[in-house]
Amino acid sequence: MAAGAGSGAQFVDRVVLHTAAGNGGNGCASIHREKFKPLGGPDGANGGRGGDVVLVVDSNAASLLEYHRRPHRRAGNGKPGQGSLRTGADGGDVILPVPDGTVVKAGDTVLADLVGEGTRYVIAKGGSGGLGNAALASAKRKAPGFALLGEPGDEADVVLELKSVADVALVGFPSAGKSSLIAALSAAKPKIADYPFTTLIPNLGVVSAGDTTFTVADVPGLIEGASEGRGLGLDFLRHIERSSTLAHVLDCATMEPGRDPVSDFEVIERELQAYDRVLGDRPLSDRPRIVVLNKVDVPDGRDLAEMVRPDFEARGLKVFEVSAATHAGLRELSFAMAAMVSQFRASLPPAEPTRIVIRPEPVGGDTDFEVKSMGDNTYLITGTKPVRWLRQTDFANEEAVGYLADRLARLGVETALADAGATAGATVLIGTADDSIVFDWEPEVPAGEAAMGPRGTDRRLDGWS
């Protein structure tokens, strides 16, 4: 959502962000050579990793406007490895500052809720760099004539939504005096005027009352039907979700026909209850609330406040008569808000210490692939490792293809195909049904390094190219 052109700097609290992490650099296949020493062994280094795309909570970020203007972000690619064991440089990460309270979504799924300065979330992870032939050398494969390719980085399209982080939310009709009230309570300096919808962005203010310091959000004016998309309310109702306390700011000096504090209160309550259906376990209707009868500096406003006060008190609500213009009643109001915020904070469970749990990958217990019969002697192999190894393989190099075959055999793919009923000449797809690489399975062809030929070739693949 973006504010209108007449509001000065734009405020955006929902954007679609398209991200692409960097690709890993390819490994290098190089042989060390010196005078009188033509074959000094492999010295090809690994490629650098691709850069990540990372969201970081930054207190200096006020909205998501930057990503509304530039929704496509791409991290740097890793550099390829070089000879003489010179590892490729890593691709540069892209760090995206976001406001406190940003929610990251993919469709209807919440991926992350970023609260707290410095909180990080990796949207797209960069690809790993490919291994150079120095890292691939073994006792039998002393000088590999190939290297592994770098892996592609992740791509992700996500929705960023901003939900203000405030203890108290001021809700009410347009021009009820919410902006004036937050300006009087705190050091915030919102734009204020005497026409409806002056406030086009949620304003946050920090208030101190006794030993309690809390934040107050001035939520743009709601109107009847806001929960169904009328006016500005629907776009800003999400900014109330995190608040522990609601303060109804009611205009006691309005001259609009059909308007009075009681009817205004009931309209806003209906809109908050209607919005509950999109919330989970903390509906707005369950939040403690107070009533703030504003503009009692106007004679008619004070008379009306005294008239409607018993009605609200009969509902069990605390009522405060205030004037944002003269600051009358603000001290009592701020201490009442502080008490409610302190009570809520005291009800929270003790903060759990941050623990980092390291869970090693299982050794030997997870085959990490699945063989599925597609009929007609055709089989589909899926799984993280086989698909990853495909991406790392340079299919223009026979030795690299042979190395892939050996890796798959060690993983148990050959045995699994036989157990699934595959016979010689079976069509084997690795990947997905829609995106895969096709092989012809020949079980009589042995796996292992004994089949290697000169560097860059494999005897099992005569006629491959």
Long-range contacts (C-beta under 8 A, 24 or more apart in sequence): 1-235, 1-236, 2-65, 2-68, 3-200, 3-201, 4-200, 7-191, 7-200, 7-201, 8-191, 9-65, 10-63, 10-65, 10-68, 11-62, 11-63, 11-65, 11-200, 11-201, 11-202, 12-63, 12-64, 12-65, 12-67, 12-68, 13-63, 13-64, 13-161, 13-162, 13-202, 13-235, 13-236, 13-238, 13-239, 14-64, 14-159, 14-160, 14-161, 14-162, 14-235, 15-64, 15-67, 15-68, 15-71, 15-159, 15-160, 16-71, 16-157, 16-158, 16-159, 16-160, 17-67, 17-71, 17-73, 17-96, 17-123, 17-157, 17-158, 17-159, 17-160, 18-71, 18-72, 18-73, 18-157, 19-53, 19-72, 19-73, 19-74, 19-94, 19-123, 19-124, 19-155, 19-156, 19-157, 19-158, 20-53, 20-72, 20-73, 20-74, 20-75, 20-124, 20-153, 20-154, 20-155, 21-50, 21-51, 21-52, 21-53, 21-74, 21-75, 21-124, 21-125, 21-126, 21-127, 21-153, 21-154, 21-155, 22-49, 22-50, 22-51, 22-52, 22-74, 22-75, 22-76, 22-77, 22-78, 22-91, 22-92, 22-126, 22-127, 22-153, 23-50, 23-77, 23-78, 23-91, 23-126, 23-127, 23-150, 23-151, 23-152, 23-153, 24-48, 24-49, 24-50, 24-77, 24-78, 24-126, 24-127, 24-128, 24-129, 24-130, 24-150, 24-151, 24-152, 24-153, 25-49, 25-50, 25-77, 25-78, 25-79, 25-80, 25-81, 25-88, 25-89, 25-91, 25-129, 25-130, 25-150, 26-80, 26-81, 26-88, 26-129, 26-130, 26-147, 26-148, 26-149, 26-150, 27-80, 27-81, 27-129, 27-130, 27-131, 27-132, 27-133, 27-135, 27-136, 27-147, 27-148, 27-149, 27-150, 28-80, 28-81, 28-82, 28-83, 28-88, 28-132, 28-133, 28-147, 29-132, 29-133, 29-144, 29-145, 29-146, 29-147, 30-82, 30-83, 30-84, 30-132, 30-133, 31-143, 32-83, 32-84, 39-143, 41-134, 41-137, 41-142, 41-143, 42-132, 42-133, 42-134, 42-136, 42-137, 42-142, 42-143, 42-144, 43-83, 43-84, 43-85, 43-134, 44-81, 44-82, 44-83, 44-85, 44-132, 44-133, 44-134, 44-147, 45-81, 45-82, 45-83, 45-84, 45-85, 45-86, 45-87, 45-88, 45-132, 45-134, 46-81, 46-87, 46-88, 46-129, 46-130, 46-131, 46-132, 46-135, 47-78, 47-79, 47-80, 47-81, 47-87, 47-88, 47-129, 47-130, 47-132, 47-150, 48-78, 48-79, 48-80, 48-81, 48-87, 48-88, 48-89, 48-90, 48-91, 48-129, 49-78, 49-90, 49-91, 49-126, 49-127, 49-128, 49-129, 50-75, 50-76, 50-77, 50-78, 50-90, 50-91, 50-126, 50-127, 50-128, 50-129, 50-150, 50-151, 50-152, 50-153, 51-75, 51-76, 51-77, 51-78, 51-90, 51-91, 51-92, 51-93, 51-94, 51-126, 51-153, 52-93, 52-94, 52-122, 52-124, 52-125, 52-126, 53-93, 53-94, 53-96, 53-122, 53-123, 53-124, 53-156, 54-93, 54-94, 54-95, 54-96, 54-120, 54-121, 54-122, 54-123, 55-96, 55-98, 55-102, 55-104, 55-112, 55-114, 55-120, 55-121, 55-122, 55-123, 55-160, 56-95, 56-96, 56-97, 56-98, 56-118, 56-119, 56-120, 57-97, 57-98, 57-99, 57-100, 57-102, 57-114, 57-115, 57-116, 57-117, 57-118, 57-119, 57-120, 58-97, 58-98, 58-99, 58-117, 59-100, 59-117, 60-97, 61-97, 61-98, 61-99, 62-99, 63-99, 63-162, 63-201, 64-98, 64-99, 64-102, 64-160, 64-162, 67-96, 67-160, 75-124, 75-126, 75-153, 77-150, 77-153, 78-126, 78-127, 78-129, 78-150, 80-150, 81-129, 81-130, 81-132, 81-147, 85-132, 85-134, 87-129, 88-129, 90-126, 90-129, 91-126, 93-126, 96-123, 98-160, 98-162, 99-162, 100-165, 101-162, 101-163, 101-164, 101-165, 101-242, 102-160, 102-161, 102-162, 102-163, 103-160, 103-161, 103-162, 103-163, 104-158, 104-159, 104-160, 105-158, 105-159, 105-160, 105-161, 106-156, 106-157, 106-158, 106-159, 111-158, 115-165, 123-156, 123-158, 124-153, 124-154, 124-155, 124-156, 125-153, 125-154, 126-153, 126-154, 127-151, 127-152, 127-153, 127-154, 130-392, 131-392, 136-403, 138-449, 140-449, 140-450, 140-452, 141-449, 141-452, 143-455, 144-399, 144-403, 144-455, 145-397, 145-399, 145-454, 145-455, 145-456, 145-457, 146-394, 146-397, 146-399, 146-400, 146-403, 146-456, 147-394, 147-400, 148-392, 148-393, 148-394, 148-400, 149-391, 149-392, 149-393, 149-394, 150-392, 151-388, 151-391, 151-392, 152-391, 161-238, 162-238, 162-239, 163-238, 163-239, 163-241, 163-242, 164-202, 164-204, 164-217, 164-219, 164-239, 164-242, 164-243, 165-215, 165-242, 166-204, 166-215, 166-216, 166-217, 166-239, 166-242, 166-243, 167-214, 167-215, 167-216, 167-243, 167-244, 167-245, 167-337, 167-341, 167-344, 168-207, 168-214, 168-215, 168-216, 168-217, 168-243, 168-244, 168-245, 168-246, 168-247, 168-337, 168-340, 168-341, 169-216, 169-217, 169-219, 169-239, 169-240, 169-243, 169-245, 169-246, 169-247, 170-216, 170-217, 170-218, 170-219, 170-247, 170-249, 170-292, 171-219, 171-222, 171-240, 171-246, 171-247, 171-248, 171-249, 171-268, 171-272, 172-221, 172-222, 172-248, 172-249, 172-250, 172-251, 172-264, 172-268, 173-221, 173-222, 173-223, 173-251, 173-254, 173-259, 173-264, 173-267, 173-268, 174-198, 174-199, 174-220, 174-221, 174-223, 174-231, 175-221, 175-251, 175-254, 176-221, 176-249, 176-250, 176-251, 176-264, 176-294, 177-249, 177-251, 177-294, 177-295, 177-324, 178-218, 178-219, 178-221, 178-249, 179-203, 179-218, 180-294, 180-324, 180-325, 181-218, 181-249, 181-292, 181-294, 181-322, 181-324, 182-216, 182-218, 183-324, 184-324, 184-327, 184-330, 185-216, 185-330, 185-333, 185-334, 186-216, 188-218, 190-218, 196-221, 197-221, 197-231, 197-232, 200-232, 202-236, 202-239, 207-334, 207-337, 207-338, 209-334, 209-335, 209-337, 209-338, 210-335, 210-338, 212-338, 212-339, 212-341, 212-342, 214-337, 214-338, 214-341, 216-247, 216-337, 217-243, 222-268, 222-271, 223-267, 224-267, 224-270, 224-271, 225-271, 226-271, 227-271, 227-274, 227-275, 228-274, 233-271, 237-271, 237-272, 237-275, 240-272, 240-284, 241-279, 241-282, 241-284, 243-287, 244-287, 244-288, 244-340, 244-341, 244-344, 244-345, 245-287, 245-288, 245-289, 245-290, 245-337, 245-340, 245-341, 245-344, 246-272, 246-284, 246-287, 246-288, 246-289, 246-290, 247-289, 247-290, 247-291, 247-292, 247-337, 248-289, 248-290, 248-291, 248-292, 249-292, 249-294, 250-291, 250-292, 250-293, 250-294, 251-294, 251-295, 252-293, 252-294, 252-295, 252-296, 252-298, 252-300, 252-301, 252-302, 252-304, 252-305, 252-308, 253-295, 253-298, 253-300, 253-301, 253-304, 260-304, 260-308, 261-291, 261-293, 261-304, 261-305, 261-308, 262-308, 262-311, 262-312, 265-291, 265-312, 288-340, 288-344, 289-317, 290-317, 290-318, 290-319, 290-320, 290-333, 290-336, 290-337, 290-340, 291-317, 291-318, 291-319, 291-320, 292-320, 292-322, 292-333, 293-319, 293-320, 293-321, 293-322, 294-322, 294-323, 294-324, 295-323, 295-324, 295-325, 296-321, 296-322, 296-323, 296-328, 296-329, 297-323, 297-325, 297-326, 297-328, 367-411, 367-412, 367-416, 368-411, 369-411, 369-412, 369-413, 369-416, 371-413, 371-416, 371-417, 371-419, 371-420, 373-420, 373-421, 374-429, 374-433, 376-427, 377-422, 377-423, 377-425, 377-426, 377-427, 378-426, 378-427, 378-428, 378-429, 379-417, 379-420, 379-422, 379-426, 379-427, 379-428, 379-429, 379-441, 380-429, 380-430, 380-432, 380-433, 380-436, 381-413, 381-428, 381-429, 381-430, 381-431, 382-430, 382-431, 382-432, 385-411, 386-411, 386-413, 386-430, 387-430, 387-431, 390-430, 390-431, 390-437, 396-465, 397-456, 398-453, 398-456, 398-457, 398-458, 398-461, 398-464, 398-465, 399-452, 399-453, 399-455, 399-456, 399-457, 399-458, 401-458, 401-461, 401-464, 402-451, 402-452, 402-458, 402-460, 402-461, 405-447, 405-460, 406-447, 406-448, 406-449, 409-447, 409-448, 410-447, 414-443, 414-447, 417-441, 417-443, 418-443
